[in-house]
C-alpha cells in the first residue's frame, strides 16, 4: 500500500437509534495520535430531516437543526450486515447504514470541529489528509461546508455496491465544519440507507491515497 493509515476520526456512522450521542470504542477506532480535545470535538451525531431543503444553506456550518431528528438505521430486506458486505471493498466494518424515520429523500448533517491544522508535506515528510468514503441506496449529493463535492445520480440499481472516495482536506477549516448529504431512495421502498466513513490518513513523501477497488462484473 502506498500509504499508512494511523487514525480513524470519530466520523464513523453508527445506528444512532440505539444510542444518543455517538459512542466510540477508542481502541477499536485507532485514533491514538489524536488529542483528547480533538476526539471530543468530533463526538457529535448525524442529524436528519425529510423536510424539503431549498438552496444550500442547510449544508453550511451554523445552520439551525433544532427541529431535525437524530439519524436512525437504514433498512435492507436481506439485513444490514449482508448489504454492507455487498459494498465491494468497504474498509470499515464499524460503519453502519443510516436513514430517517420516513420519506424517500433524507437530508443529513454532521457537524464536527478540527482543533488544529493538519500537517502539510512541506519538507518531504508525512502529510495528513482526511478521506471520505460514501455510498447510498440509491443516489446522493455530498457537501462539505456548503460546497458540493460530488453528486451521484446513476440509474444503475447496483451502483450503491461501489463506494466513492474523496480527499476533502482542502474543504476543511480549523474550527467548525459540517458534512452534509442529500440521499434519495428511488427504486425499492424496502432497501435504503447511507453508508459513510471519514478517516485521517498519513501519506509519506511522494505517496498517494489508494483509490477504491474496482468491482468486477459478477462481484
N, C-alpha and C positions, 0 to 999 in steps of 0.2 A: 504494500500500500504506500502511496506517495505522501501520506500524512499520518499523523498520530493523534487520535482522539484522547484528550485528557480530562475533559469536564463536560458533563451534561447539565445545561442550565435547567432550572426548575421551570420549564415551559412545556413539560410533557402533559398532554391532555389526559385527564382521568375521568372516570364515570362519576361526575360530581353530584349525582343524585344520591350517592352513598355517603358522601361526606360533605361538610360545609366548606370551609377554606381548604385549599389544596394541601394535602399531607403527603410528604415525600420521605421515603426511606433513604437517608443521606448516604449510607454505604453503597446501596444499590445504584443511586443516581450518579455516583462518581464525579462529584464536583469539589473534591478535596482542596483544590488550589484556589477556590473562590472564598472570599472572606465571609464571615457570618452576616455582615451587613448586606452584602450582595445577595446572599441566599434569601434573607428575609425580604428584601426588596422585590424579589421575584415570586414570592408566595402569594399570588393573587389568582382568583378563579376566573374562568371564562364566563362571560355574561352573554345572554342571547335574547332575542326578541323575534316574533313573527310579524310585528307591525311594520308595514312597508316604510322603508327609509328613502327619502328623496334627496338627491345630491350625494355628496361625500362627507358632509360634516360629521356623520356618525363614525367615520374611520379615523378621525383625528384625536390627538390627546386632549383630555379635558372634557370630552363630550359627556353630558349627564346621562347616566344609566340607572338612576334610582328606581325606575319602573321596569327595568329589564330583569329577566329571570336568571337564575344560575343554570348553566347548561346541564342537560340530562343525558342519559345514554342514547346512542343510536339504536337501530334495530335491523336485524337481518334474520330472515326466516331460518337460515341454516345455523344461526348462532354467531355471536360477535367474534369469538376467537377464530372460528373457521373462516369467517370473512376476512379477518385481519391476515390470516395465513395466506389468503389468495392475493394479497398485495405483494407483488413479486419483489423479493429482496428487502422488504421493510426491515430496518435495522433495530428498532426499539420495541422489545416485547412489552414494555410497561405502558406504552401509549394505548389509549382506548378510543373507540368510536364515541362521538358525542352528537347531540342534536338538541331539538327544543321539544316542548310539550305538545306541539301541534303545528300543522302547516307545512306546505311543500317548500317554502322559502324561509331560510333562517339566517339571521344576521348575528354574527359573533364578534365579541371584542375581548381582547386580553391585554390589560394594562400591566406594565412592569417598569422597573427602574434600572438604569445602569449607573452605578455609583462612581465609576471610573472610566477613563478612556481605555479602549482595547489597545494592546501592544501592536505597534506597526513595525513592519520589516524595513527599517531604515539603514541598518548596518549589516545586512546579510544574515540576520539571526531569525529567531522564531517570531511569527506573526499570528495574532489571534483573529479569528473570523467567526461570525455567527451564521450558521447554516440552518435553513428551514426546510423541512420535508413535509409534503402535504398531498392529500388526495381526498376526494369527496364523491359520494354516490348521489347525484350524478355529475354536477358541474359546480364550479366555484369561481369567485374573484377574490384575490388576496391583496390586501393593502398593508403598508407599514407607514405609520404616521401620516395618513392621508394620501399617500402616493400609491397608485395602482402598480403592483409588482408583476402580476400575471392574472390573466383571465382564461379559464379552461372551459370551453363550451362544446366539447366534442359530442357528436351524435352516437359515438361508439358506446354501446351499453356495457362494454367491459373495460372502458377507459380507466375506471377507478382502480383497476387492478395494477396499474402502473403509477407510482407516485412521482411527483415533481420535486425538484430540489433547487433552492435558491440561496445564494450568498447575499444576505441582507445587511451586511456590515455598514455599507455606505448610507443606508437609510436611517440609521440609528443615531441617537444623541445621548450624551451624558445627561442623566435625569429621566424625565418621564417619556415613555414610549408606549405605543399600542400596536398590536397585531389585530387586524380586522378581516373578517371573511364573510362574504355573502355566498351561501351554499344553497343549491337548488336540487330538489329531487324531482326528476322529470319522467321517470319510467315506471317505477314499481312502488306502490304505497307500503309494501311490506319490507322494503330494503332501502335504508337510507342512513347516512352518517358522514361525519367529518373526522378525518384522522390527521393529527398534526403533531409535529415534533420539532423542537429547536435545540441546537447543540453548539456549544463553544468548541471550536477545533483549533488546534495549534499547527501551523504549517511551517515547515522548515524552509531554509533558503532555497529558492528555486522550485519548491514543491507546489503541487496543485491539489485541489479538493476533488477527490474521485467522483465522477458522475454516478447517478443511479444505474443499477444493472439493467440491461435491455431484456425485456420479456419476449421470449420466442413464441412463435405460434404453437398452441397446444399446452403452454405452461400456465 
